[in-house]
Amino acid sequence: MSEQNYESLHTIAALLVCVEPGDPADIPAILEELERFSASAEQGGLDLGVQLAVTDMFAAVRNAIDEGLGDNELAKLHRQVEEVLSLVADLDTRGTSVTQAAAALAEERSGDSADEVLPEETDEELLGEFVNECGDALQGAEGALLELEQDPEQSEALNTVFRAFHTVKGTSAFLGLSKMSEFAHQAENLLSRMRDGEIRCEGHFADLALRSVDMLRSCAELVANIAPGQVVPLPQGIDALKHELTESDSTSEPAPAKPAPRRALDIPLDSEPVAPPPTTEVTAPTNGAATAPATEPRAKANKSGERSAESSVRVRTDRLDRLIDMVGELVIAQSMVSQDEDVAEGRHPTLTRKITHAGKIVRELQDLSMSLRMVPMRSTFQKMSRIARDAARRTGKQVRFVTEGEDTEIDRNMVDVVGDPLVHMVRNAVDHGLETPEQRAQAGKSTEGSVWLRAYHSGGNVVIELQEDGRGLDRERIVAKAIENGVIESDRGLTDQDVYQLIFMPGFSTAAELSELSGRGVGLDVVRRNIEELEGNVDVSSKPGQGTTFSLRLPLTLAITDGMLVRVGRQNFIIPTVAIKMSLRPKRDDIVSVEGRGEMLRLRGEVMPLFRLHEILGVPDAVTDPCKALL
């Protein structure tokens, strides 16, 4: 084959890498290159086998165009191109794969085959968009893979993962990130075999796919920190994992006709805090390791990739923060105007009406700006599902993991801070909270343990609960460890709740042995400290033999909070409005004294305790008569 034909063929291969499903933008360039290749081939001559393969490739390209560039058509087209390149490889040692063709183009621009260099002409804005889109695509792929482990027949979930790998492959090749593109191509081949029914997304193959997602995510994170002209760093272990993917091409496990076997981790994802849905049971792990867990679909009508599309635009966080700050200043300015004496006393009715109307608009603007800070817990919950899955496999336990309320929104500045404590707590729940299948069977329980992670709004706060049905906290072991550490002298007078709070002491651990997952005594104190830094609190409850529940209560947002200004003595305080049920000035007959319980307030047929804020805060010169103050 002539040098011109050789280069033309590989240019076609590289262009095909960048074609997105349903996007014909690159097709004109491919057709033009095909015409050029045909004209050159007629003059230079080709081996008969190559000629026939090229003819089939032409037909595959046109068929893909006619069928709207669907996933299946593109997959067939890629295989057709591989066949042509394979034939060329038999005739010329320079033959390579589709992705290697893209890599060759990148190496020509970088001029270094050993250390890959990001081309100088790379658009940094385009590179930033690639990193963001890569993160979104891989997050969707991870969620779809967890669902596939429960139901390998979900074609839409398979397509979601395939599209993610294909997108990363094509865009990274376009940007000159050939090694990342090569790896994504190998991962795409794995998914292609799953779609063709050669293998199922379970066991070793599911692990490979999930590890590939992690590896590509690491690649994207490294790329985000380099500039054009710099060497492209590669994450550790990428070559070994790529070799595993290559080796898996020769391994085949025909898909059984019967339903998939039971798995070690079931992860249903419900959008609202409801009772746990029915889940697939699992059998005991083989060779001491749990079989691959899976994710139960939310509903038949809401499988992966079928959520309604939402238009969105990316905004720099510093600009968003600036906008919210300015809205806060606007609210303060509007309050100053509305409290002006002329306005407050109604001396100018027309002006007062206009200011009141402006105040309503400012409040709506404030609510809208506050909503911009809120993000759903979905991505965090998905990460916890993965953590639970991996912990189940490492410990050899059978785990049913359920998430509820993943659409509950939380301040975006709190998401990352909450994520780290949850990682530790989920690992603890699986590693120490749940018993082994044998222990559960002896206790008369199902061999499958359950862990629930739920989120919901309550009184202006976000509550995140982690519950498991394991052995529960052991009061005696906690007390013994606390005495050993010198935290307490005895448990005399301590309630169960008091004892359970001891597990949040620094360095406290009752684990019999250390593990790489947990049990090192460096966790729950950090969990509490991180949550308290967010102005939240952590609580724990437990029943022996029935399990433990951790509750994280966090403020809905760290930004603007509405409050009522009150004065105690000569000091002013602001009480958040979300904490106020009612405010009133009581009558003398409403205040009663109950022996042993102090002052009480009778209100609407109920009796409730009366607390004096000046006594609690130690403020002098305060009003002491409740009938002259506000309750």
Steps between C-alpha positions, in 0.01 A plus 500: 500500500627846413590749771218727382240221527635399838472852641155551347366179654625592846363851470158345433542278806595795720201703376263212572619494860355849551153427358230532768172303483241702310748780417580526127741794541813296410339301217583745214871484585486119512323476163750741347789291629332183372471651150865601514594149613300342214665719238844427637431126530397476134835645397727322747326163515398302807506140610172330397407417861558858606295627205203284600530604865518867401187456285319355802626792710353747248167319528518502881561877504203571274280258695594673826400833345169360374421355844564831675842409648356283776715321757467161329583642156809678632614185680469299176683774312788496747531123469504536119783752520689270736473221241647724231786607724558139602536401135738788445699387803553161335650676198677781682650491849378851550141379541325611818158531661250780468604660824868452427441690177375792706799456728733514202352833395548633853861379507570678173391824661683439826818365344561264792387137502627425851356790700171623361485878489179702486516683163588869519198593288253337743220737596509525882130590516418193292722292728311628805167413339633152424594443865153610617313297238722201571407515869129517421518215248698274734269572792206391289692193387577399858134523600394301194757229574369459854151455355630256239640271767147437618342484156756432224220509243449877531589604148465871573742477792747316276465776242560764767831343599599436139429862405705625794806298399447593134476871583817493710680304229406734218553829680831396657625390158395834353694684773810287440465295820575179314581277797176595671318439172662157462391401849146626443491299177587180688225575753259568214586161350404338830160671491458412134535132589239544773261659251562217255410246770844336511543579870285633785562799724572302814790360696842564350363690201299738719812565707698574185240748378481681835878511534517640149263779603725576798811499281352736241383728779856508634630579151259794472602633842867493399430666165315781679826611663722526191546765233571467126858396437533309828544125534169320551518306831347154519345344811679211663383159383353608169722266297416201721127568477525552125672162476213343699250653260696365205519155658126506568441518124603135480277401793139423436218405733185439295196673643273244669140471394383501863482812718826629643624335823451665835751763598673626810383859495167642395482876459152633421494876446171667596437867451285535813537368857263206484501144622779287348385356167519129418853395416686206356634255758856375482689185580809452709822622333734259330855450630448748779417791271160648439367475151449815299231727642243680293260791494125454479340738249282773649202408287425342169430839351812660640796283409849634450512751223122547488476798734353807343766717342564831672663801340788635705791739474830490687582806709826572679451457873664832585245682283216310665632585847532864400141505375371351824704751704355790301147367548570487872610863494185586305284335766674700773463825305131431439449431872668831589268687264186325627596579862553869432279711727312666214420162348437308821259764633311518172554871437516438126246226413585489129871470569431234764300290252779521243765405754286207618464381141876533447552303820296208365711495184821511704378206710420297189844585361654389829316167491606445139865581570498270800369214287804541273718376786299184547595170342336156542664229709484262202870503412604460866259210549630334184853525637383340826339218301836430343675516839251250645541272200878488533483455878260208458736329259803549723329374815318213329166614639162499331368855502179659384566874464200730467500875433199724558451870433792539263327803343516683834696820442784637709733800479768421242772622740397226743498208257874425506524554876215256562638245253813411700315421827246293310776294338634404842154430641394280208820296525450465875141388449605220265825404671400520868125556511387199298574144604635230272241278328581220746455726804171635368372148436587399857313806629191402302539782248513499124854437378466821301566817700330829417633855503277801438625846406226761491471878487207733562416855605382568854437841654741693281767233533621213287504167683720218371448162665713189470331191641603135505338188643816352647604405851453846650738681735638295789456708816729280709787514251466877463503550878799267544695682229409841645620394846819357348565831323430700814198675349265393782545327834178298485168497317300568813223746419566491126211424270546297184493824301778646717712189445445502124628858481840374621574350158554856372799549732836546318679171437212292636454158340362168621605311186663169589739528209608759247399489137574711196136608501449621858558426867802727548339740746553810288156544356190590697663786690598650164146438373353697790755780467435540126124509549523748789715728283197516270290605801339158508491213747530121504287263701500122537242249619531124524318187609701187580450239232290735284747753368621857526388831350719808457325832435674804356299822534629788289377852424329525164748763386804688624400820321217740589272394785181682598468581867305697761691775678437495877646698788591352836608768744733721301607229258350411163462144372369348177291182517466308169140511381509127420537438875195712587158333505309793649563827683258646755465716810328286766233603747556477872271195531701312235808476725489230768754337729518124528678347796822336392472631145515878540313755291264372234297661222143395427428538132204358308439220743867403530754565774862564405811606695600867511869588473643846564763596243673750730561223755636258241732763346580682824379839375432764771234773501250292301122512519395230745122523468387259221184706448713800398726298271468282192480122516 
